[in-house]
Amino acid sequence: MQDDLLFNRPLVEKYDRPGPRYTSYPTAPQFHAAFAEDDYRAAAERSNRVAAPKPLSVYVHIPFCKSLCYYCACNKIITHNTERAAEYLDWLKQEIGAQGALFDETRRMTQLHLGGGTPTYLSNAQLGELMAALDEAFHFAPAERREFSLEVDPRTVTPEQIHELHALGFNRLSFGVQDFDADVQKAVNRVQSEEQVVELVAAAREAGFQSVSVDLIYGLPLQTVASFDATLDKIIALRPDRIASYSYAHLPELFKAQRLIRPEDMPPPERKLELLELTIRRLTAAGYVYIGMDHFALPDDELSLAKENGTLQRNFQGYSTHADCDMIGLGITSIGKVGDSYSQNVKETAQYQARLEAGRLPVMRGYRLNDDDRLRRDVINALMCHGRIDFAAIEARHDIAFRDYFADALAQLGEMQADGLLAIGDEAIEVLPAGRLMMRNMAMAFDAYLKPNEGRFSRTV
């Protein structure tokens, strides 16, 4: 079976160490404040001048939540004062206008993602204002070419509102479930019923959403193999198009909210591996394709098809099917990728407002890639998305001799080859079934910036 090939407990334990998720290369720790607003404007101008300017992808960060989930490490603002969100929306619309002016109006916006926080903290009327501003600034592509998604907290919407979201132009939804077990929900302060989720998923399908995703987290307090197996039973019965099952990183020294979790409730380290093994076994047996890392999709889902036809890519939201876009980040903390650059906005709402009041873009830091960065990014993307690095393709694209250029990386991968995780041949590196959970470890061999024993990242498995 597919899951038997994927999961080798001793090897998973051996390679489970801190490492980047490679949603970008170079990764965010390399971003720096010397990359400023003028650099971003120059990158946008260069992106307009290429022979075939790329379509646009937009990420909007909505930081507000009405209650605190104790496990959360996202940038969020906990408040019941909805006026703060209304004020933020006004500033967001100002940034949308300023950003839209940088990009040629012939370019079309094909991808949109609203993340948070809780995007559905905004009312549907406010979301309608946001969509109108985005359309005016970035010119929506025809409906059949769009992938417009948002994250939904099931506690914040009704079935009627789900229908309204579809009418606003969204065609993909991601429901944050995490776990259905009542004790686990109480331990992390996120109590929601199975009935709520079932009702909303049914409403999404009735409304005509193209894709419904569900997010789970394994490694939460009080989780057991039996309790999470029961959650997986219910998720499989719902049959969402995509499932993301994330590993919980318990770092209370970094994230204040996590200090509210009782240490005695945390599962032992070996439990996480048991839960991961269970998830892979149950989902693949239920017919889901393992896309990579923590993502699963039904065979006819666009992610599965992109993996099959070689068009899968990674961006700051994880795996994606839109490889040909320039990505614009809007709102506090948002990260963009325009041309050969990355950029990130300021982290505080006061800074965000001050920059916009001064007529400036809220870019805080960023990075412009050099030739070596672009080469290594291509290699890491090929590895993470396709499980194969074709030497000739990389050599033709970057005018290098692969084995000479990456002699050190190939030497580092020797131990993984000996362990049966990958095969280094004359023409390519191929990830073997037993190595698919360790692709982050493989990518680390090609990372020119990674320091030995660097502990700022989550664990790789």
JOCOR-V544523 format. One record per residue. N is the residue number from 1. SS is DSSP state (helix for helix, strand for strand, loop for the rest). OMEGA is omega in whole degrees, -180 to 180 (* if undefined). NEAR is the number of other C-alpha atoms within 10 Angstrom. Layout:
n: <N:N>
ss: <SS:SS>
omega: <OMEGA:OMEGA>
near: <NEAR:NEAR>
//
This chain:
n: <1:2:3:4:5:6:7:8:9:10:11:12:13:14:15:16:17:18:19:20:21:22:23:24:25:26:27:28:29:30:31:32:33:34:35:36:37:38:39:40:41:42:43:44:45:46:47:48:49:50:51:52:53:54:55:56:57:58:59:60:61:62:63:64:65:66:67:68:69:70:71:72:73:74:75:76:77:78:79:80:81:82:83:84:85:86:87:88:89:90:91:92:93:94:95:96:97:98:99:100:101:102:103:104:105:106:107:108:109:110:111:112:113:114:115:116:117:118:119:120:121:122:123:124:125:126:127:128:129:130:131:132:133:134:135:136:137:138:139:140:141:142:143:144:145:146:147:148:149:150:151:152:153:154:155:156:157:158:159:160:161:162:163:164:165:166:167:168:169:170:171:172:173:174:175:176:177:178:179:180:181:182:183:184:185:186:187:188:189:190:191:192:193:194:195:196:197:198:199:200:201:202:203:204:205:206:207:208:209:210:211:212:213:214:215:216:217:218:219:220:221:222:223:224:225:226:227:228:229:230:231:232:233:234:235:236:237:238:239:240:241:242:243:244:245:246:247:248:249:250:251:252:253:254:255:256:257:258:259:260:261:262:263:264:265:266:267:268:269:270:271:272:273:274:275:276:277:278:279:280:281:282:283:284:285:286:287:288:289:290:291:292:293:294:295:296:297:298:299:300:301:302:303:304:305:306:307:308:309:310:311:312:313:314:315:316:317:318:319:320:321:322:323:324:325:326:327:328:329:330:331:332:333:334:335:336:337:338:339:340:341:342:343:344:345:346:347:348:349:350:351:352:353:354:355:356:357:358:359:360:361:362:363:364:365:366:367:368:369:370:371:372:373:374:375:376:377:378:379:380:381:382:383:384:385:386:387:388:389:390:391:392:393:394:395:396:397:398:399:400:401:402:403:404:405:406:407:408:409:410:411:412:413:414:415:416:417:418:419:420:421:422:423:424:425:426:427:428:429:430:431:432:433:434:435:436:437:438:439:440:441:442:443:444:445:446:447:448:449:450:451:452:453:454:455:456:457:458:459:460:461>
ss: <loop:helix:helix:helix:helix:helix:loop:loop:helix:helix:helix:helix:helix:helix:helix:loop:loop:strand:loop:loop:loop:loop:loop:loop:loop:loop:loop:helix:helix:helix:loop:strand:loop:loop:loop:loop:helix:helix:helix:helix:helix:helix:helix:helix:helix:helix:helix:helix:helix:loop:loop:loop:loop:loop:strand:strand:strand:strand:strand:strand:strand:strand:loop:strand:strand:loop:loop:loop:loop:loop:loop:loop:loop:loop:loop:loop:strand:strand:loop:loop:loop:helix:helix:helix:helix:helix:helix:helix:helix:helix:helix:helix:helix:helix:helix:helix:helix:helix:helix:helix:loop:loop:loop:loop:loop:loop:loop:loop:strand:strand:strand:strand:strand:strand:strand:strand:loop:loop:helix:helix:helix:loop:loop:helix:helix:helix:helix:helix:helix:helix:helix:helix:helix:helix:helix:helix:helix:helix:loop:strand:loop:loop:helix:helix:helix:loop:strand:strand:strand:strand:strand:strand:loop:helix:helix:helix:loop:loop:helix:helix:helix:helix:helix:helix:helix:helix:helix:helix:loop:loop:loop:strand:strand:strand:strand:strand:strand:strand:loop:loop:loop:helix:helix:helix:helix:helix:helix:loop:loop:loop:loop:loop:loop:helix:helix:helix:helix:helix:helix:helix:helix:helix:helix:helix:helix:helix:helix:loop:loop:loop:strand:strand:strand:strand:strand:strand:strand:strand:loop:loop:loop:loop:loop:loop:helix:helix:helix:helix:helix:helix:helix:helix:helix:helix:helix:helix:helix:helix:loop:loop:loop:strand:strand:strand:strand:strand:strand:loop:loop:loop:loop:loop:loop:loop:loop:helix:helix:helix:helix:helix:loop:loop:helix:helix:helix:loop:loop:loop:helix:helix:helix:helix:helix:helix:helix:helix:helix:helix:helix:helix:helix:helix:helix:helix:helix:loop:loop:strand:strand:strand:strand:strand:loop:loop:strand:strand:strand:strand:loop:loop:loop:helix:helix:helix:helix:helix:helix:helix:helix:loop:loop:loop:strand:strand:strand:loop:loop:strand:strand:strand:loop:loop:loop:loop:strand:strand:strand:strand:strand:strand:loop:loop:loop:loop:strand:strand:strand:strand:loop:loop:strand:strand:strand:strand:strand:loop:loop:loop:helix:helix:helix:helix:helix:helix:helix:helix:helix:loop:loop:loop:loop:loop:strand:strand:strand:strand:strand:strand:loop:loop:helix:helix:helix:helix:helix:helix:helix:helix:helix:helix:helix:helix:helix:helix:helix:helix:loop:strand:strand:strand:helix:helix:helix:helix:helix:helix:helix:helix:loop:loop:loop:helix:helix:helix:helix:loop:helix:helix:helix:helix:helix:helix:loop:helix:helix:helix:helix:helix:loop:loop:loop:strand:strand:strand:loop:loop:loop:strand:strand:strand:strand:loop:helix:helix:helix:helix:helix:helix:helix:helix:helix:helix:helix:helix:loop:loop:loop:loop:loop:loop:loop:loop:loop:loop:loop:loop:loop:loop:strand:loop:loop>
omega: <-178:-176:179:180:-177:-166:175:-170:-180:-180:176:179:-178:-173:-180:-178:180:177:-179:176:177:166:170:167:-6:-177:-172:178:179:177:-176:-175:177:172:-172:-176:-179:177:179:179:179:179:178:179:178:-178:177:-170:-180:-175:179:-179:-176:169:-176:172:-177:171:179:180:175:-167:-168:173:178:177:-175:170:-170:-178:-164:176:-179:174:-175:177:-179:-178:171:-180:-176:177:179:179:178:178:178:179:178:179:179:178:177:177:179:179:-179:179:-179:-179:-177:-171:-177:-175:176:179:-176:179:-177:-175:178:174:174:-180:-175:19:-179:179:180:165:175:175:178:176:178:176:176:175:-179:-180:179:179:179:-180:-180:-175:-170:171:-179:171:175:-172:-177:-180:-175:166:-176:-173:171:178:-176:169:-175:-179:-170:-176:175:175:179:179:176:177:180:178:177:179:178:178:178:179:177:179:174:-179:175:180:179:179:178:-175:-175:-179:178:180:179:-177:-180:177:174:-176:177:-174:173:-178:177:-176:-180:-179:-178:177:177:179:180:179:179:-179:177:177:-178:-176:175:-180:176:177:174:174:175:-176:179:179:177:176:172:177:-179:-177:-179:175:178:176:179:175:-176:179:180:178:178:178:175:-179:-180:175:171:179:-172:174:179:177:-178:-177:-175:178:179:-174:-172:-177:-176:177:178:176:-179:-179:-177:179:-177:179:177:-177:-178:179:-180:179:177:-180:177:180:178:-177:179:-178:-177:-174:179:176:179:175:179:176:175:-176:-178:179:-174:-174:176:179:175:-174:-179:177:-178:178:179:180:178:177:-178:-175:173:-180:179:176:174:171:-173:174:-179:-180:-175:178:-176:-175:-168:-174:160:-173:-177:178:-179:-180:-176:177:-174:179:177:175:-178:-179:-179:-176:167:176:178:179:177:-172:-176:-179:179:177:-180:180:-177:179:-177:176:-180:-180:-178:170:-175:180:-178:-177:179:-176:172:-175:171:-176:-180:178:-179:177:-178:176:178:-180:-178:177:179:-179:-174:-175:-172:179:-178:174:-180:-175:-175:-180:179:-180:-180:-177:-172:176:177:167:-168:-175:177:-175:-174:-180:-180:-180:179:177:179:-177:-178:-180:178:177:179:179:177:-179:-180:177:176:-178:179:-173:-174:166:-180:173:179:-176:-179:-178:-172:176:-176:-179:176:179:179:-180:-179:179:-178:-177:-176:-174:-174:178:179:176:-180:-172:-177:-174:173:179:-169:-180:*>
near: <8:14:19:12:12:21:21:15:12:8:17:18:12:8:17:17:17:17:20:24:22:21:18:17:24:22:17:18:12:12:18:15:13:11:19:18:19:12:18:26:16:15:20:22:16:15:20:19:10:10:7:9:19:19:19:23:26:24:22:23:22:26:22:24:22:15:13:16:19:20:25:17:17:12:16:17:20:14:14:13:10:14:10:13:21:14:11:20:19:14:19:23:20:18:23:25:16:16:18:19:12:18:20:15:13:11:17:22:26:23:22:23:20:21:21:21:23:24:22:25:22:19:16:16:12:15:17:17:15:19:18:15:18:19:15:13:21:26:18:21:17:10:12:7:12:20:21:21:25:22:21:25:20:22:14:15:16:14:19:12:17:24:19:16:24:19:13:17:17:24:21:22:24:22:20:19:23:21:25:22:19:14:15:21:22:15:21:22:16:21:18:18:15:17:9:14:22:16:13:21:25:14:18:24:15:12:18:14:20:18:18:20:22:23:19:21:20:24:24:23:23:18:24:19:17:11:18:23:16:14:19:19:14:14:22:15:11:14:18:20:19:24:24:21:19:17:21:18:17:20:14:16:9:10:14:13:17:20:15:14:18:12:12:9:13:16:16:11:9:11:16:20:20:15:22:20:18:18:20:22:17:17:21:17:13:14:14:24:23:22:23:19:22:21:18:25:24:22:16:11:16:18:24:20:17:19:21:13:10:12:16:23:21:20:19:17:10:16:22:17:19:20:15:14:19:22:24:23:25:24:26:27:23:24:25:24:25:24:22:17:20:26:29:28:22:20:16:13:17:10:15:24:22:14:17:16:12:9:12:15:23:25:27:22:22:26:23:19:16:10:10:10:17:15:19:19:21:16:21:28:22:21:21:28:21:21:21:20:21:18:18:15:14:18:15:11:10:15:11:15:13:19:14:9:11:15:10:12:17:19:12:15:22:15:12:20:19:10:13:15:23:25:19:16:10:9:13:15:20:19:25:17:18:20:26:22:24:23:22:25:22:24:23:20:17:20:20:13:13:16:9:6:9:11:12:10:13:17:18:19:22>
//
